[in-house]
Amino acid sequence: MVENLSQIEAKNNLKLPTPIPLTVHPAAVYLDSLSSPRSKYTMRKALDKIASILTEGECDALTLDWSALRYRHAAIVRSVLMKKFSPATTNQSLSALRRVLLEARKLDLINSDDFWKASSIDDVNGDSPQKGRALSASEIEALMESCINSDNPRDIRDGAMIAILRGTGIRRAELISLTISDFEADTGTIFINHGKGNKTRKVYLPKVAIEYVNNWIVLRGEGPGALLCPVNKGGNIEFRHMTPDAVLKIMRKRAAQVGIESFSPHDFRRTFCSDLLDAGVDLVTVQKLAGHSSVITTSKYDRRGEETKKAAVQNLGF
């Protein structure tokens, strides 16, 4: 039941009477501005959720009249979301709501006063527990041992994949977007040209990891295209980019093969950030390597305890 909102208002006033062109639909314009397919999917689900809350399941992102939303609607959405979801999920949905309202304002579908009031809704305070886990050194060693000393194309490719994920902490979407021209074999430099938010950056493989990628390239060849490619059942390389789901399945299969707890590709990213912070690398450097937009995000991976803080202040002079 929508809180403090009549069913008549929900079903009549907030539902588009007729479809409108996507070029002037604030939700469609917002979603089209997102560069990542994953972001589009995530934010579309968030907007569908908001539309469903406001209309008791009658509308989705494209059938709701976003220009009719006012502060009371935004407040209702916030109230419902914070009771059902984590702060992070709630704030992500509220961010999507604000962005759609902004597009409605730019399209002259809502006046400045109504836009300002509706979009001024506060985020929800509170930290969500970190999902996933960090991998131990012994687990990483076991995973690599399952790939090396083999002439199987899949093993060689997976060794390169694990080396890149472990050694650079890049996102799964960034991994599968890599082309062979993005990798410098001599230096181990990897150019991320399709990072989150369409940002670019450079990351660097540890020297010990470069060999695994070069071994794969010897097998793959140096022709243009995807760096990491699917390998079919016959052991033949298919020169195309892999899918995110394929990478996840490979990691799960490798975990089962060596008898360790299942993990996701993103857990290598957690491990990368945590291990660098544990080693004393400063937060800003880790932030830049990880491609985080804020050090606040990076700081969530800091697992150093009170003893580290106590030891740190001993370096202060008087």
C-alpha positions in Angstrom: 0.0 0.0 0.0 1.4 3.4 -0.9 1.8 5.5 2.3 -0.4 8.6 2.5 -1.2 8.6 -1.2 -4.6 7.8 -2.5 -5.1 5.0 -5.0 -6.9 7.4 -7.2 -4.0 9.8 -7.3 -1.5 6.9 -7.7 -3.3 5.3 -10.6 -4.7 8.3 -12.4 -2.4 11.4 -11.8 0.9 9.5 -12.1 0.2 7.3 -15.1 1.0 8.6 -18.5 -2.4 8.8 -20.4 -0.6 8.0 -23.7 2.9 7.0 -24.6 5.3 9.9 -25.4 8.4 9.8 -27.7 11.5 8.5 -25.9 13.3 11.7 -27.0 11.2 13.7 -24.6 10.7 11.0 -22.0 12.8 12.1 -18.9 13.5 8.5 -17.8 14.4 7.3 -21.3 16.7 10.4 -21.8 18.4 9.7 -18.5 18.9 6.0 -19.2 20.2 6.7 -22.7 22.9 9.0 -21.2 24.5 6.1 -19.3 27.5 4.7 -21.1 27.6 1.3 -19.4 25.0 -1.4 -20.3 25.3 -2.6 -16.7 24.5 0.9 -15.4 21.5 1.1 -17.7 20.2 -2.2 -16.4 20.7 -1.3 -12.8 19.2 2.2 -13.0 16.3 0.9 -15.1 15.5 -1.6 -12.4 15.7 1.2 -9.8 13.3 3.4 -11.7 10.9 0.5 -12.3 10.9 0.0 -8.5 10.1 3.6 -7.8 7.3 3.6 -10.4 5.9 0.5 -8.8 6.0 1.9 -5.3 4.1 5.1 -6.4 1.4 3.3 -8.4 1.1 0.0 -6.5 2.5 -1.9 -9.4 0.6 -0.1 -12.1 3.5 1.6 -13.8 7.1 1.1 -14.7 9.8 3.6 -15.6 8.4 4.3 -19.1 4.7 4.5 -18.2 5.0 6.7 -15.1 4.6 10.5 -15.6 7.7 11.7 -13.9 6.8 15.3 -14.5 3.9 14.9 -12.1 6.1 13.9 -9.2 6.3 16.3 -6.3 8.1 16.4 -2.9 5.5 14.2 -1.2 6.0 11.5 -3.8 9.8 11.6 -3.3 9.3 11.4 0.4 7.1 8.3 0.0 9.6 6.6 -2.2 12.4 7.3 0.3 10.3 6.0 3.2 9.4 2.8 1.5 12.9 2.1 0.1 14.7 2.7 3.5 12.4 0.1 5.2 13.0 -2.6 2.5 16.5 -2.1 1.3 20.0 -1.2 2.5 21.2 2.4 2.6 23.4 1.9 -0.4 20.5 0.4 -2.5 18.1 3.1 -1.3 20.5 6.0 -2.1 21.3 4.5 -5.5 17.5 4.6 -6.3 17.2 8.1 -4.9 20.1 9.2 -7.1 18.3 7.7 -10.2 15.1 9.6 -9.1 17.0 12.9 -8.9 18.6 12.4 -12.3 15.2 11.8 -14.0 13.7 14.8 -12.3 16.7 16.8 -13.6 16.0 15.6 -17.2 12.3 16.5 -16.7 13.4 20.0 -15.7 15.7 20.3 -18.7 12.9 19.2 -21.0 10.6 21.9 -19.5 8.2 19.3 -18.1 8.4 20.5 -14.5 8.9 24.0 -13.1 12.0 25.0 -11.1 10.2 25.2 -7.7 8.6 21.7 -8.0 11.9 20.2 -9.3 14.0 21.7 -6.5 11.6 20.5 -3.8 11.2 17.0 -5.2 14.9 16.5 -5.8 16.0 17.9 -2.4 15.1 14.6 -0.7 17.9 13.5 1.6 20.0 10.3 1.2 19.6 7.7 3.9 22.4 7.5 6.5 24.1 4.3 7.4 26.8 1.9 6.1 25.9 -1.3 4.4 28.0 -4.3 5.2 30.6 -5.1 2.6 29.5 -8.0 0.4 31.9 -10.6 -0.8 35.2 -11.5 0.7 39.0 -11.1 0.2 40.9 -14.1 -1.0 43.9 -15.3 1.0 47.4 -15.7 -0.5 47.1 -19.5 -0.3 43.8 -19.4 -2.2 45.3 -17.3 -5.0 48.3 -19.6 -5.2 46.0 -22.6 -5.5 44.0 -20.9 -8.3 47.2 -20.1 -10.2 48.5 -23.6 -9.8 45.4 -25.0 -11.4 46.2 -23.0 -14.5 50.0 -23.2 -14.9 52.1 -26.1 -16.2 49.3 -26.8 -18.7 49.1 -26.6 -22.5 45.3 -26.4 -22.4 44.2 -23.1 -24.0 41.5 -22.6 -21.3 44.1 -23.0 -18.5 46.5 -20.6 -20.1 43.7 -18.0 -20.7 42.4 -18.4 -17.2 45.9 -18.0 -15.8 46.1 -14.7 -17.6 42.6 -13.7 -16.5 43.4 -14.4 -12.8 46.7 -12.6 -13.1 45.0 -9.5 -14.4 42.2 -9.5 -11.9 44.6 -10.2 -9.0 47.3 -7.9 -10.2 45.3 -4.8 -11.2 42.0 -5.1 -9.3 40.1 -4.0 -12.4 36.3 -4.4 -12.7 34.8 -7.4 -14.6 33.4 -5.1 -17.2 36.8 -3.5 -17.7 38.4 -6.9 -18.0 36.2 -8.1 -20.8 36.5 -4.8 -22.7 40.3 -5.1 -22.9 41.8 -5.4 -26.4 45.3 -6.7 -27.2 46.4 -3.1 -27.9 45.5 -2.1 -24.4 48.3 -4.3 -23.0 52.0 -3.4 -23.1 53.9 -6.7 -22.9 57.2 -5.2 -21.9 56.1 -3.1 -19.0 52.8 -4.8 -18.0 50.9 -1.5 -18.4 47.2 -2.0 -19.1 45.2 0.9 -20.5 41.6 1.0 -19.2 39.7 2.8 -22.0 36.2 1.9 -21.0 36.2 2.3 -17.2 33.2 3.1 -15.1 31.7 6.5 -16.1 33.6 6.1 -19.4 36.8 7.2 -17.6 40.2 6.1 -18.7 43.2 5.2 -16.5 46.4 3.1 -16.5 47.1 0.2 -14.2 50.2 -1.9 -13.9 50.7 -5.7 -13.6 53.2 -6.9 -11.1 56.3 -8.3 -12.9 55.4 -11.9 -11.7 52.0 -11.6 -13.4 53.2 -10.3 -16.8 54.5 -13.7 -17.8 51.0 -15.3 -17.5 49.5 -12.7 -19.9 52.3 -13.0 -22.3 51.9 -16.8 -22.4 48.3 -16.4 -23.4 49.2 -13.9 -26.1 51.7 -16.4 -27.6 48.9 -18.9 -27.9 46.3 -16.3 -29.0 48.5 -14.4 -31.4 48.9 -10.7 -31.7 46.1 -10.0 -34.1 43.7 -7.2 -33.2 40.6 -7.7 -31.0 39.7 -8.8 -27.6 42.6 -9.6 -25.2 40.8 -12.4 -23.5 38.7 -14.6 -25.7 36.3 -17.6 -25.4 37.8 -21.0 -26.0 35.3 -23.6 -27.4 35.1 -27.3 -26.4 37.5 -28.2 -29.2 40.1 -25.9 -27.7 39.8 -23.3 -30.5 40.0 -19.6 -29.7 37.0 -17.5 -30.7 38.2 -14.0 -31.4 35.5 -12.0 -29.7 35.0 -10.4 -26.3 33.9 -12.6 -23.4 30.7 -12.0 -21.4 30.5 -10.9 -17.8 28.6 -14.1 -16.9 31.3 -16.3 -18.6 34.0 -14.7 -16.3 31.8 -15.4 -13.2 31.3 -19.0 -14.2 35.1 -19.5 -14.8 35.9 -18.2 -11.3 33.2 -20.5 -9.7 34.6 -23.5 -11.6 38.1 -22.7 -10.6 37.1 -22.4 -6.9 35.3 -25.7 -7.0 38.3 -27.3 -8.8 40.8 -26.3 -6.0 38.3 -26.8 -3.2 38.0 -23.2 -1.9 35.0 -21.1 -1.0 33.2 -19.7 -4.0 34.0 -16.1 -4.9 33.1 -13.5 -7.5 35.5 -11.7 -9.9 34.8 -8.6 -7.8 36.4 -10.3 -4.8 39.7 -10.0 -6.6 39.1 -6.2 -6.6 38.4 -6.3 -2.8 41.5 -8.3 -2.3 43.6 -5.9 -4.4 42.5 -2.8 -2.5 42.7 -4.4 0.9 46.1 -5.9 0.3 47.6 -2.6 -0.9 46.2 -0.8 2.1 47.5 -3.5 4.4 50.9 -3.0 2.8 50.8 0.7 3.7 50.1 2.2 0.3 48.3 5.5 0.7 44.6 5.8 0.2 44.8 8.2 -2.7 47.1 5.9 -4.7 44.8 3.0 -4.2 41.9 5.1 -5.2 43.5 6.0 -8.5 44.6 2.4 -9.2 41.1 1.1 -8.5 39.4 3.9 -10.5 37.2 4.9 -7.6 35.6 8.4 -7.9 36.0 9.0 -4.2 38.4 7.9 -1.5 35.3 7.2 0.6 34.7 4.2 -1.6 38.3 3.1 -1.3 38.3 3.4 2.5 35.6 0.8 2.8 38.2 -1.8 1.8 40.5 -0.8 4.6 40.6 -3.7 7.1 43.4 -2.4 9.2 42.4 -2.3 12.9 43.1 -0.2 16.0 46.7 -1.5 16.4 47.6 0.0 13.0 46.2 3.3 14.1 48.1 3.2 17.4 51.3 2.3 15.6 50.8 5.2 13.1 50.8 7.9 15.8 54.1 6.7 17.2 55.8 8.3 14.1 54.8 11.8 15.3 57.6 13.9 16.6 57.5 16.5 19.5 
